[in-house]
Amino acid sequence: MTTQKTDTQLEAPGLVFPTGFVWGSATSAYQIEGAVSTDGRGRSIWDTFVSQPGHVVNGEHADVAIDHYNRYRDDVRLMADLGLSAYRFSVSWPRIQPLGSGAINTKGLDFYKNLVDELLSYGIDPWITLYHWDLPQALEDAGGWPSRDTSKRFADYATVVHGALGDRVQNWSTVNEPWCAAYLGYASGEHAPGRREPALAIHAAHHLNLAHGLAVQAMRAQHADSRIGGCVNLYAVTPATESEADQDAARRIDGLQNRFFLDAIMHGRYPDDVLADLSHLTGPEFIEDGDLAVIAAPLDMLLINYYSRFTVSGAPGGAQSAAAAPTDSGSPWVGSEHIGFVNGGRPVTSMGWEVDGTGLYEVLTRLAREYPAIPLYISENGAAYDDVLTEDGAVHDVERRAFIETHLRVCHQAIEGGVPLQGYFAWSLMDNFEWAWGYGKRFGLVYVDYSAQTRILKDSALWYAETIRHGGLRGPAE
Ligand code: GCO
């Protein structure tokens, strides 16, 4: 890939990214929109989940969130001020099909058409995620993701949205983090719909993969020039020691978190060792003939959400999570609940996640080594820290800026090494509803005063804007 330097880039040699590198930021519908009963939106599993006591810290919910549904024009202007070249957001399925199938809510479609047109008016590329966890409640009532029919309903929904917006949106991804939707939703119960049924969680994971493949097929039939990707949250996984128990623990967690999804969508198969680890919970009967060929529908890109590394132990009694769950929940690690997550001694974010840029390098180089070469994008990377709004209205979030800089340096190193990495989306554009954690975990480049709904650029936002302007990092690491 050539790196043609512009004048701006020459003024600070630093680390220049290839021309055309996508500089973005990301959000998701349920976390920012609010307006949960406005303009015909149907109920989602998260609306139900937050209404049930004990599911979200302080009983918080996203009925208003950060009111993006009403404030989207101002928020898009903020993106333009930052110089983003792209914005990754998700479409709320229940806003489009209130019951998850059948009737289309045209006012819901109109919101996204207006958002896309606003983005395009500023020259910001819209990147759409079709599913970021807000399943219509009616489909959950009919079985949810453990039901194969939900995969087919998703393909129908994808056809509606892609049909309506595919003329002006080129970049699409299907399902955000199927691991979270399946295992936090149906095994640990930490996320909606809050079920704790390990065997059905495995079926859900498969049906989310199937939904991805069926949607890709459907979209290909509509607009051949759309760029379609899958979106997976990947971790570097390391055994705590070289003991057999710890190495098996690493194999298991890497299999459940990474390979079950990557091997399916990229290679059209499930790893035999993972299916064996799960065989006491479910046989392979939930996988029907032809499913994996559908799941492995050729992609134009792979989106990677990267946050941290797992250091794991198979030692008896080691089972504790590196980051405590926000509420009472079970284990998402179906079939491997005995495995412990230990702290590798690195600094942690306010989520308790270890800051580890080398883990991103391991993930990226592994993809380049073990999976078919397609364009890669970091679709989420960022950190929550306990931000303080100073009296003069600033947020000096030094740690978040250092986190992003560390990971961008790794991205640059990977590109220099030949990894086809073509973009980076900071998570998140603005502070928002962090699922079961509520609003206490701030990931945004932009601070949100939740009572006044004002937006305030944190120092990290100002730095990110400068980085984008320079097309890379200025000078040596500061
Ligand atoms: C995820 C989700 C985001 C989260 C973010 C911080 O990766 O879990 O895509 O919705 O808010 O990652 O947890």
Residues whose N, C-alpha, C, O or C-beta is under 5 A from the ligand:
A	BS01	GCO	S28 N305
